[in-house]
Amino acid sequence: MFKPRVPVNEQPTGEIVPTITTLGTVAPPHDSHQAVCGCQSHTPAPVVPASAPARPAMQLTPGALLLLVGGGTAAVLVVGAVLVSMLLAVAITAGSLAIVALVARSILTSEAKRR
């Protein structure tokens, strides 16, 4: 009941897929008859020569590199300004609370001395 079952294609589709034997060449199918595929063109795909140098995925021009460095610097400065302003807000709040605590203690002790 819990055994996995692999689906089996009972009737082959007749499609012939060429196998790649070496870099850049395609081996023809082993059968002599051509499979009916319904397409109009039977030209092979262009083959890229193996000696062609590989290009990098992204090329940076001097202007793009300058823009990238400028954008990164601006992002770091903005994030730094936000973090500094948050730290300053926390420091001002802590100072205000300390002053309020001192005034409240002073008022309470002066009330206790008057009695």
N, C-alpha and C positions, 0 to 999 in steps of 0.2 A: 504494500500500500504506500509506503513512504520511499520507495526506490525511485530515484530520478530517471526520467525517460528522455532520451535524446531523439528528437524528431528525425525521421529518415525520409528522404525524398524517394518515393517508389519509382517515379518515372522521371528520367533525366530531361532537362530542359533543352538540350542540344546546343547550348552556348559553349563556345570554345574560347577559353581565356589563355592568351599567350603567357609564357613564363619568361622572366628575365634571367638570362644566363650570365652575362657579364655586364659590366658597367656601360650603358649606352646602347647595347644591342638587344634586340628582342628575338626570341626563338619563335619560328613559325609553329603553328599547331601540328601535332603528330598525324592527325587524320588527313586524308587527301581531299575529302569533301569539305566545302565551305558551309558553315552554319548560316541559316537564314536569319538575318537580324532585322530586316526591314528598313535599314538605313540606306541612303542614296550614295554616299561616298565611302569608298573602301581604301582611301589613301592613308598611309601610316602617319602617326604623329611625328612631328619633327624631333630629332634626336639632338640633345645638347652635347657638344663635344666635352670630353673629360678634361681637356687642357684649359678650359675657360676658367679664369680666376673667379673665385666667389666674392661677390660684393657684400659689404656689410649691410645689415638690415636698415640702418638709418645713417645717413651722412649729414654731418654738421658743418655748415658753412661758418665762416668767422662771424657773420652777423647773427646767425642763429645761436652760436655759442655765447656771444655777448648778451643776447636777449635772455638766454637761459640763466646765465650767471646773475644778471640784473634782477630777473624775476625771483631767483632763489634768495638773493640778498634782501629784496623788498619783503619777501615772506618772513624771513627770519626777523627783520626789524619790526614788522607788524606784530608778530607773535610775542616778541620781547616786550614791546610797549604794552600790550594787553596784560601780560603777566606782571609787569612792574606796577601798572595801575591797580591791579587786583591786590597786590601786596600792600600798596600804599593805602588802599581803602580799608584793608584789615587793620593796618597800623593805626590809622586815624580813629577807627571804631574802638580799638582797644584803649587808646589814650583817652577818648571821651568817656568810656566806661570807668576808667580809673579815676578820672576827675569827679565823676558823679558819685563814685563810691566814697571818695575822700570828703566831699561836701555832705553826703548823707551821714557819714560817721561823725563828722563835726557837729552837725545839727543834733544828732542823737545824744552825743556826750554833753553838749551844752544844756540840753533839756534835763538830763539826769543830774547835773550840778545845781540847777536852779531849784530843785525840789528839796 
